[in-house]
Amino acid sequence: MAEYDKDKQAKEYYTDIPVEKYGFFLKGAHSLDWGMKNRLSRIFRPDTGRTVMFAIDHGYFQGPTTGLERPDVNIVPLMPYADAIMLTRGILRTTVPPSLTKAVVMRCSGGPSILKELSDEQLAVDIEDAIRMNVAAITLQVFIGGEFETRSIRNMTKLVDMGLRYGIPTMAVTAVGKDMVRDAKYFRLACRISAELGAQIVKTYYVPEDFETVVASCPVPIVMAGGKKISELDALTMSYRAIQEGAAGVDMGRNIFQSDAPLAMMKTVNRVVHENLAPAEAYEYFQGIRSEG
């Protein structure tokens, strides 16, 4: 029945208070749709604007990577301590408990193995399956300077278009082949191209010189790739510097699951990213809790 105002008390419209014009905490995302912003808020913590993403998708091109031989045993127990998990749909369906409420960033490219030319990738997931899996973002490699550069960029733009259709953000991962130089000039090029062509997040590598220019020239959030296994102190130092120089988070895999104390490393990376814990203090904290495993 429609409301009848005659016998109701006076309403309060707060005419003296301007309507709130809600912004958004994440770089470059203010004009996105509500659903996409909501998904981004599942990946990046609204209180810090940062994320600790846990990358375990290595098997899609290199098989049972060291530390990932049994994800159900070694990896699933670590997932609750990450903000987001980056993985393939195969591992998500077969191994991850549906009760896990962490944001899922789904790998959507594939094709060649480590035995072939890695830049020869194709899209490998249909957007409807990503929707069925309730993912927070979709992701793929882009190979700027690679043999199949144009194809990888076309893969990305197709994925961006599909994501926009359903409110799912796309993260572009700037792959670095054996013949590509890892310096700020290259990553400025790769990250800017990815953002210009529609990616809402870019994952890239840290470089010790001028990394802040890579971040500044990219109009969307940059998440630092963890890369190959290095010492815990070096990994924490790299994470700290990337965050202090503008990165919106880290996406670590091998530097967590190949650590002698993966849970302790995961917890320590969280403090570096979300609490700005400096490297020396972070390593001391890691040493203090490493008995946790």
N, C-alpha and C positions, 0 to 999 in steps of 0.2 A: 504494500500500500504506500502511495506517495506521502512524503512528509507534509504535514499541514502546520504552517508556521504560526497561525493565529494564537494558539495557546502555549507556544514554546517560549522559553526564556530567550533573552537577547543573545544573538550569536557574537562571537569575537573574531573579527577578521584581521586584527592587528594592522590596521591601516597606517599606523605610525612606524612600522618596521618594514623596510624594503625587502622584497623577495630575494632570497639567497640565490646568487648566481654561482652554482657549484663549479669549481674548476676541477682539475684532476692532477694527482700528485706526480704522474709519470711524464717524462719528457716526450713531447711530440704526440701525445695521445688525447689532447683536449677535444679534438673534433671527431673522435671515433664514436661508434654507436655504443649504447649502454651495455649490450651483451659482451662486446669486445673489451670494454673497460672492466667489466666484472671479471672476465677471464684473466685479464692482465693483473687484476688485484689478487687473484689466487696465486699467481706466479711471483709477483713482487709484493713484499710486505708493505701495506700502506703506511705503517708507522715509521719505516726507514726508507722506503722507496727502493729497496734492494732485495736481491734473491740469492739463496744458495741452492743452485741447481745441481742435481746428482746425475752425471752422465754415465749411462751403462749401455749405450747403443753400439758399442764397438764391434759386436759380433756380426752386424749386418754386412760387413765386408771383410773381417779378419777372423771370423769363427770364434771358438772358445778362448778368448783372450785370458791371459794369466790373471786370476782373481775373479773371473767371470765364468769359470767352468761350471759352477753350480750356483746360479743366482738365487735359487730358493734357500740355499744354506747361508751364503756369504753376504748377499746383497739386500734381500727383503728386510732383515732386521735393522738395516741402516736407514731405510726409507723414511720412517717417521721423523728423523732428525733433519731432513732436507725440507726446503720450501717447495721444491718441484723436482720431478724425476723426468729425465730425458731418456727415452727408450723406444724400442720397436713394438709394433702391435703384437708380434708373436710372443715376446716375453710378457707383455702386459696381459694377454689373454691366458697364457699357460701358467704364469708364475706369480703374478702380483695379486694379493688378496683384494677382492672388490670392496672390502671394508676400509681400505686405505683411502684417506680423503685428501691426500696431497695432490697438487696440480700435476697434470700429465702433459708433457711436451713430447709429441709423437713424431718419430722419424718417418718421413714420407718419401725419401728418395732411396735409390738402390740400383743394383745391376752388377757392376764389376766387382770382383774380389781383389785382394791384394796381389793376385797373380796377373792382373790386367791393368789397363789404363784407368785410373780411378775417376777421372773427369768424365768418363763415358756413362754418366748416370741418367736414369729416367725417373719419372714419378712412379712410385711403387705402392701408393695407398689411395683409395678412392675417398673423396671427402665424406661420403655417406658413412663409411666405416669409421672415420674419425669422429663423426657425430655420435655414432652408436657407442663409441668408447668414452664419450663424455670428456674429450680432451680439452685442455686449457689453451693449447697452442699446437701448431703444426710446424715442422721444420725440415730443412734440407740443406745440402751443400751447394755453394756456388764456387766455381773454379775460375776466378778472374786470372787471365793469363794462361789458363790451361788449354789443352788441345781442343776440348769440347766446351769452351767458355760460353759461346752463344747458346748452346743447348741447355747448359745449367742455368743460365739467366732466364731462358724461356720456361724452363721447369719452375723457376721461382715465381715468375709473373703469373703462370697458370695457377699455382698454389695460392698466391695472394688473392687472385680473383675468386677462387673457390672459397677461401676463408672469409673474404668480405661478404660473400653471398649469405654466409651463415653466422657471422659474428665471431669468427675464430682467428686470432692473430697468427701471423707467420713469422718465424724466426729464421733468418738466413745465417748460415754458418760459412765463414770465409775459409775455405780449404786452402792449404798451402802445399803445393807439389814440391818434388825434390829439386826442381829447377827454378823455383820462385824465391825471391829474396824476402826474408822476414825483416822488414824495416817499416818505419812509420809512413814513409811515402807510399809503399805498396798497400798497407792496411787502410790508409786514408782513401785510396782509390777504391779498394774492394768494399769497404763499409759504406762509403758514400753512394756508390752505384747501387748497392743492395737497398739502401733506404730510399733513394730517388725512385726506384722502380717498385716501391710499395711495401717492403718488409717493415713490420712494426717493431721488431727486435733484431739486433745483429749480434751474433757471437763471433768473437775474434780473439786473436792471440795478443798477449802482452809483449811489448818491446820496451826495454829500459830507457830508450832515448826518444823523447817527444810523443809518448803515448797519449799525453793530454791533448795533443793536436788531433789525434785520431778520434778521440771522444768529442772534442769541441766541433769538429767538422761533420759529425754524424748527427742528424736531427732526431734520431730515435735512440732508445737506451741501448748501450753496449754491455754485453755480458762477456767477461773474460773467460777464454777457454783454458782449462788446466794444462793440457798438453801432456807430454811424456812424463814418466815418473822421475821426480827429483827428490832431494832430501826434504824432510818435513819443514825444516827451518827455511829453506829456499822457497818452498811452495807457499808458506805462510807470508814470507816477505813479498813475494810476487803478488799475492792476493791483496795484501795491505796497500802496496804501491798502486795497484790498479784501481782500488776503491778510492784512495786519496786523490788520484788523478782523474776521477770522474766516472769510472765504470759503475754500472747499476747492479753489479753482482758478479758472481763467478759460477762457472759450470764445470765442476771437477769430477773426474772419474778415477783415473789411474792413481792420482795423488791421494786419493782416499782409499779405494778398495785394494790397492797394492801396498798400502802402508802396513807396517808391523802392528799398528793399533788403529784400525779403520774407524771405530766408533769414537775414539778420542780425537782423531784427526777431524772427523765430521763436526764434532762439537766445537773444536777450536776454530775451524774455518767459520763457523757461525758467529763466533764472538768477534773475529776479525772483520767480517762483513757487516754485521749489524751493530756492533759495539765499538768499532774502530780500535780494537786492541792492537797495540803495536807489536812488531815481530818478536822482540825479545821477551816481552810479557806473554805473548801468545805461545811461544815455544816452552816457556816455563810452565804455563798452564797445561799444555799438552803433556809434558813430562810428568806433571803431577797427577794426571788422570789416565795415563796410558795403560794402567793396569786394568781399566775397564774394557780394554780390548780394541 
